[in-house]
Amino acid sequence: MHSYHSLKRLAHAVPLPAMFVDLDVFDSNVHALAQICRISGKTWRPATKSLRVPALLKRIQKIAGETQKGWMCFSIFEASYLYSQGFDDLLLAYPISTEAEYAEAFKLLEAGCNFHLMVDSLAHIAALSGALSKKIANDKRILRFQVCIDVDMSWRPLPFLHLGVCRSPIRSLAQFKEIFFEAQKSDFLLLTGVMGYEAQIAGLPDKNRFNRWQNPIKHLIRTLSKKNVLKRRGEIAEFLKAYKARLRFMNGGGTGSFEFAAQDPSLTEITAGSGPLQSQLFDYYTETTAQKILRPALFFALPICRIPDSKKVTLKSGGFVASGEVGQDRNPALYRPEGATLTASEGVGEVQTPVCVSDSSLYQLGDPFFFRPAKAGEIAEHFNHYGLFRDEKMEEIVPTYRGLGLNFF
Ligand SMILES: Cc1ncc(COP(=O)(O)O)c(C=O)c1O
C-alpha cells in the first residue's frame, strides 16, 4: 500500500521526527465505521483520547455527518477546551474526583455545555451533588449535573476470576438499581445515560504476534464473554424500559468490538476512537471490523542519525511505548522499509533507536524510517503537529493537544 519511496518523498516536506496521517485511509476508515452504525440504527460517539488532534475530530464530524453524535472525552478540562471549540454533547468516560475538577464542571455547566459526568458509586453521587449544592447554595437557579452510570461488563465465570478492566463496581442489576434510584433522588443530578464498556472483548487482542500461545485463551475469553455482556446490558435496558426511564443513550463498544456492539439491541450508540487511525494493536484481532475493514492511517518517521555497522542504522528518538500490560506489542512497529526490525537488546530508545537492516549501505544519514504506534492517541503527547497527506502530497499540518499547549493529565 504505502511504498517506502512514496513515504520517503513525503517525509522531505517536514522536519523529522514527524507524524503522518494518510487522509484517504483515515476518511475511508471513518466511512466504514459510520456505515456500520447506520446499518445498525445506532450513532457513533468517537473517543477523543484515541485521537487528541482537534482537526481530526472535526474531520470525523464532517465525514460521518449525523451518524456521529457526541464525543467521549477523558478529562473535564479537555471537555472545556472542546466546548470552547464548538464541540458539544461530551461524555466524560471516567469519573471526576478533585475540587479542581468539580469547579471546572460547574463552570462548564454555567456555560451551557451539554456534558455528562460518569458515576459508578453512591460516593460519586454524593460528591457531585455536594459540590453543586455548595456552588448554588445562595442562589435560586436550578442546575443539575447530567450523569451517566458506568456498569462493569467484565466477565467473572468463577468467583475468583475477573476478566476485564477494574473500573466500575456495579456488576448486578440490583447494584445498578441502587445507584439509579439514588441518582433519581438527588436535586442536583439528572441521569442521562448508561455506559457498559466490554473491555475484555474490545481491548483483548487474540491474534497477537507476540506470546502467541495466549491467543487461543484470549479468543475464548472474547467469544464466551459476549453472551454474558449481551445478557447483562439487556437486563439493564429492560429495567429502564419497564421503569420508563427517559435516558438519552446507552453506550458500549470500542474499535476492537465495534461490530459486536453494533449488533447489541440494548445499545443506542457505539464508541470507537482508534478505528479511524487503525494503530498497530488493532491488527492483532480476529474477526473484527478493525481486522477486516480498517487500514493503517497513522505513522511516524524517525531520521537516521548514525550508521554503526553494515547491518544496522540508528534512528533519532523512538521510545513511544504504549500504556497497558508491558509487552512487546506495546512497542511501535516498524512499517517501512519492509524487513527492518528492532534490536532485542535496545528496543525503542529514549533518544536513539537502532534498527537491523539487510544492508546499511542502502541508506544515508537523514533518511526516514517509518513506524506505526501501538496505540492511536498517546503518541500525540510526543508531537506538536501531525502532517495530513493525500496521494503523496502534504495537505495540511495541524496541531495536537500538545502542540496547542494543552495537557489534560
Ligand atoms: C470507556 C471506553 N469506551 C471505549 C473505548 C474504546 O476506545 P478505542 O476505540 O480507541 O479502542 C475505551 C478505550 O479504552 C474506553 O475506555
The ligand as a Gaussian input file, in Angstrom:
#p B3LYP/6-31G(d) Opt

LIG

0 1
 C      -14.981000       3.703000      28.095000
 C      -14.303000       3.350000      26.831000
 N      -15.055000       3.135000      25.728000
 C      -14.481000       2.825000      24.553000
 C      -13.114000       2.691000      24.432000
 C      -12.562000       2.282000      23.084000
 O      -11.637000       3.169000      22.518000
 P      -10.870000       2.716000      21.200000
 O      -11.863000       2.619000      20.118000
 O       -9.870000       3.780000      20.974000
 O      -10.248000       1.400000      21.497000
 C      -12.312000       2.868000      25.556000
 C      -10.857000       2.661000      25.476000
 O      -10.141000       2.487000      26.429000
 C      -12.914000       3.224000      26.780000
 O      -12.198000       3.425000      27.903000

